Amino acid sequence: MVVARQVMKSYDGTLVLRGVDLTVERGEVLCLIGPSGSGKSTFLRCINHLEKIDAGALHVDGEFVGYRRVGNRLHELPDRVVAAKRAEIGMVFQRFNLFAHKTALENIVEAPIQVRGEDPKAAAEHARELMACVGLGHRLDAYPGQLSGGQQQRVAIARALAMRPKLLLFDEPTSALDPELVGEVLDVMRDLATEGMTMIVVTHEMAFAREVANRIAFMDQGAVVETHAPAEFFGSPRHPRTRAFLSKIL
């Protein structure tokens, strides 16, 4: 589903991604972990072209992200084409980014109607199904300010799913939540993993990564240091930097 080869990204002359190599298979859950500032969130934003890469290659489902190849050169796609491709990649952020003046239901149907041109009645019916799936079928008419942080994040997940994405990206989806609310969001993510959704999850929730991930990738200083299945990753990490990181957080 995702193939990254030597992906580079700089901000104001500072190299943030230093040749990221990573492959994510269809239906796989990959957890990205590492210290703050290691490039995890930047890499996620490059996958759906919220950030443009400076070098390397990045494919989603066999296609370049944000570009098309003509001969030996890459040409950036028009914004409307990029937006259409981005609609196939759902993203859930640290902050919920819900429209405060819209109800939960209205937040979910906004993109399917405006971006995909879905029939409003069909979009609303799908939104009701998704709200039921995330355990909020009784809060359709609630505004974000009337919902807890965990409930808002579950609405944000439902909103991402409303676009029927082929890939879901999670950027530390529980980091802004009070500890007692984390579990309800992770439960929804577990269900998605069980259903076969391809997911890349930037997280500090080691128990979740150990339980749900097919593989765990450790990033440090803008590069993927090592990638293993959870048992090997936590049981016998090979790189000294990974061992040092795990010794501090476990």
N, C-alpha and C positions, 0 to 999 in steps of 0.2 A: 504493500500500500504506500509506504514512504521509503524513498531511497535518497540519502544525503551523501554526497561525495565531496570532501574537501571544501566544505562550506565556510566562507569567510565573511565577517561583518565587522566594520569599524564605525565608531562614533567620534567625530572630531579628532581623528588621528589615533584614537585608542582602539586597539584590536580587541574585540569582544568575543568573536568566534574565530578560532585558530585552526581551521581545517577539520570541521566536524564530519566524521564518517559514521553513518548509522543506517540500519535497515529495520523497518517494522513490517511484519507480515500481516496480511489480511486476517482480521479476527483476533489479532494479538493485543494484549495489554502490556505496554511498556511503561515502567515507572522511571522517570529521570530524577535522580537525587544528586546532591552536591552542595557545597557551601554557597552562601549568598554571593552574588557577583560572578558566578562561574559560567554564566551564559545560557542557563536553562530556559528562562522566559524569553530571551531574545531569539533563541532557536525556535521555540514554539511560534513566535510571531513571524518568523521567516517562512514557516511551513505554509501559512495561509496568506502570505504576501502582505501582511501588515507592515513588515519591514522588508526592504529589498536587500538581497545578498550582494556582496561585492565581488565574490569569486566562487568558483566551484559549481556544483550542479545539485538541484533539488527537484525530485519528482514526486508527485502524488498520483497514485493509480495510473502510472505509466506516462504521465504528462508533465512537462516543465511547469513549475509554479510561476505564473506571471509572465511567461515568455513563450515564444515559439521559435523553432529553429528554421532558418532559411539558409541552406547550404551549410557553411561552417560558422555562421554567426547567429547569435540570439537577438531577437527583437522583442522589446517589451510590448505586451498586449495593451489595448485600450482599456481605460478604467472600467467601462461597462462590461467588458469580457472578463476582466479580473474579478469584478464583483460577482458575476455569474458563477465563476469557478469557486470563489470563496464561499459561496452559499452551500457548496457541497462539503465544507469543512466546518463543523461546529466548534465553537470555542467558549469555554466557561472560565471567567476571570476570577481573580481574588476578590474584587469588589463586584457586586452583583449587577451593576449597570442597568437596573430596571428603570423604566420611565415612571417617575414618582406620581405623575398625574394620570396614569392609566392603571386599570385594574390588572390583576394577574392574567385574566383571560385576554384582555386587550394587549398586554405585553407580548403574549405568546403568538397571537394571530397577526401582529404587525408585519413581521418580515415575510411570512408566507403569502400574504395578500399583496404587499407592496413590491416585493422582490420577485416572487415566483408567479404572481398573478393568479393565485388560487381563488376559487369561489369563497366568499366570506362565510357562508353557511358550512361548507365543507371544512374550512380552516378552523372554525369554531368547534365543530364536532371533534376534529382531531385534537384540538387543544384540550377539550374536556377529557378525552381519553388519556392524554399525557399527564394532565393534572391528577387524574386518578392513579396513574402508574407511579407518580412520585408521592402519593399519599396526601394530596391536597385537593381532592375532588370537591371538598366542602368549602374551599376558600376562593372560588372562581372570581367573586366580585370584590375581594379584598384588595386594597391598595398596598403598595410596598411598605408604607409607614405603619400599616396595621399588622404586618407579619414579622416574625422573629428573623434573625439573620439566617438560621438554618432553613426556614421556610422560603425566604427570598432566594437563597442559593438553589433550592429545589425548583423554584419557578424558573430560574435562569437555566437550569439543566433542561427543563421541559421546553423552554424557548429555543434552545439549541437543537433539540430533537425535532421540533416542529418543522424544521427545514429538511428533514429526512437526510441527514448527512451520512456520508460514507466513512467519515473519520471524525472523532471527537478529541479535542485538545482541552486539557484541564491545567490551568496555571495556578497551582497552590489553592485549590478551591475551598479549603477549610481554614486557611491561615487567618482570615478575618473573623472567624467565628469564636464564640465562647466555647470552652471545652465541652460543656454538656450538649452542645448542638452539633458537634462534629459527626457523631455517630449516624445521625439521620441522613446526612449528605453522603457519607461513605456507603450506607446501605443501598442507596439508589445507584451508586456507581458499581457496587457489587452485582446488582441485578443486571445492569447494562453489560457487564463483563460476561455474565452467565449467558446472556442472549446473543453473544458473539460480536458485539460492537468493537470495532478497532479503536483503541484509545491510547493516547500518550498523555501521561499524568506526571506533571511536576509536583512533587509532594515531599513533605517532611514526616508524613505518617508512615513510619517504618513497619508497623504491624499490618497496615493495609497493603503495603508493597509486598511484604513477605507472603501474605495470604492470597492476593488477587493477581499480582503481576505474573505474566509468563516469563518476562525477563526484566532485569533491572540494569540501567546504565548509570554509571557514575561519571559526572562531569566535573572538571576542575580547570580553571584558567582557560576557559573557552574551548576545551576539547573533551572528547569522550575518552576517559582513561581505561575503562574496562566494562564489559557487559557480560552478565551471566544470568542463569536461572536463579531464583531466590535462594534455594538451598546452598548452592555453591557461592553465591555472592556474599551471603551472611556467614556461611560456615568456613569458607576458605578463600577470602579475597586475595588476589595475587599481587596487586600493586601496593607499594608502601603507602601511597597517598590515600588509597581507599581504606586500608587498615587503620591508618591514623584517624580518618574521619569517623569511621564506625566506632572506634574505641571511645570517642568523645560523646557520641549521641546515643549509644545503646546502653 
